[in-house]
Amino acid sequence: MTEPHERPGDGPADRPAGLADGTRCVRAGLPAPVPGQPFLPGPVFAAPYHLDPWAGPAAAPDGYGRPDNPTRRLLEAAIGELEGGDCRVFASGQAAITGLLLTVLRPGDTVVLPSDGYYSVRAFAADTLEGLGVRVVLAPTAGPCPALDGVRLVLLETPANPGLDVADIADVAARAHAAGALVAVDNTTATPLGQRPLDLGADVVVASGTKALTGHSDLLLGYLATRSAELLDAATNWRNVTGSVPGAFDAWLAHRSLATLDLRLGRQTANAEALTGLLAGRTDVTGLRWPGLPGDPAHAVASAQMRRIPGLLAFDLGDAERVARFLDAARLVGAATSFGGLHTTADRRAQWGDDTSPGFVRLSCGVEDPVDLVADVANALDASR
Ligand SMILES: *Cc1c(COP(=O)(O)O)cnc(C)c1O
């Protein structure tokens, strides 16, 4: 289930496989047409599969459900096509990220992690990696890039969740490779339609497929994608022995959802743009961040590096009570964590122990109509003042 990978320079940068995004999403990972068969075959539910009594597991690709599942392989082909690498899916984003860290890092190694990225990764580094004798260096996504001599792995998260700073992937990859370090990029927020880190020089992509990639708020998924056979083998082996695989139904739902990724992201970005128009003009909203805004500190790097800006905003409403009044008054903004779903949601990150200020809100634009959404947010801001 591998495809020939395009390299930078093979074609127009905005059409990595020669086809535009919507087309690639609709077709990604689908088997060749067979009369009488569905476009996307249904999920295959199996723990053991029948074996050939004489040849045993060598006779067929599927022997046991932990390493082998055809529904999962189709999803991996789809995500691999979009990222431009070979993919392995995991039970969650955390399973993919911690799997990569534990596969690559050994006692005495140094890892550089974002100081402003997904908090569970920092918690894992403090609890587990440091306990194993790995030195953890935290660096801000917006830079400056720390000295990388003696570093084994740099993990970037760009745009970073929740602060939405952006790192220059090609620049960090060049510095890291000069120092003999590997570069991993958490591509959760951007999705492979927003940027293809492997084209920008990263060695491996990790991500949560729970968010915008699948976008229906109904499953957990993670993945890793790479062009390195060595990293792919190590990750595959890690997943086989630790068992962090997604179930067949979740893999099938995820693949089904991928077909609309271009449509969903398009509307989410349009909604983010419409909402920033409202929020930027209000004196009762501070700290507005969206990399698509011309004045945003991340705008220059984001517009050079990214093919589209995700529908995720951050701003501050001052205190926890105003955020609660805002969420109570809004009819189209659900109070929920996570992001990238069909429904617009907002999350006061400090309630989860993130080191953000008490009034800091991360708002994830859904696919509602922009006019309705802007009117609802304006009303809720007025009502909560
Ligand atoms: C949500 C998230 C994760 C973790 O993914 P899960 O699927 O929840 O395990 C990792 N990185 C980023 C940037 C995320 O937003």
PDBQT file of the ligand as one rigid body, heavy atoms in Angstrom, charges set to zero:
ROOT
HETATM    1  C1  LIG A 401      -5.117  16.561  20.466  1.00  0.00    +0.000 C 
HETATM    2  C2  LIG A 401      -3.680  16.699  20.155  1.00  0.00    +0.000 A 
HETATM    3  C3  LIG A 401      -2.795  15.641  20.395  1.00  0.00    +0.000 A 
HETATM    4  C4  LIG A 401      -3.231  14.370  21.042  1.00  0.00    +0.000 C 
HETATM    5  O1  LIG A 401      -4.132  13.653  20.248  1.00  0.00    +0.000 OA
HETATM    6  P1  LIG A 401      -5.190  12.587  20.841  1.00  0.00    +0.000 P 
HETATM    7  O2  LIG A 401      -5.824  12.040  19.601  1.00  0.00    +0.000 OA
HETATM    8  O3  LIG A 401      -6.120  13.338  21.730  1.00  0.00    +0.000 OA
HETATM    9  O4  LIG A 401      -4.414  11.568  21.604  1.00  0.00    +0.000 OA
HETATM   10  C5  LIG A 401      -1.476  15.831  20.041  1.00  0.00    +0.000 A 
HETATM   11  N1  LIG A 401      -1.027  16.969  19.482  1.00  0.00    +0.000 NA
HETATM   12  C6  LIG A 401      -1.853  18.007  19.259  1.00  0.00    +0.000 A 
HETATM   13  C7  LIG A 401      -1.314  19.248  18.645  1.00  0.00    +0.000 C 
HETATM   14  C8  LIG A 401      -3.194  17.901  19.589  1.00  0.00    +0.000 A 
HETATM   15  O5  LIG A 401      -3.990  18.951  19.374  1.00  0.00    +0.000 OA
ENDROOT
TORSDOF 0
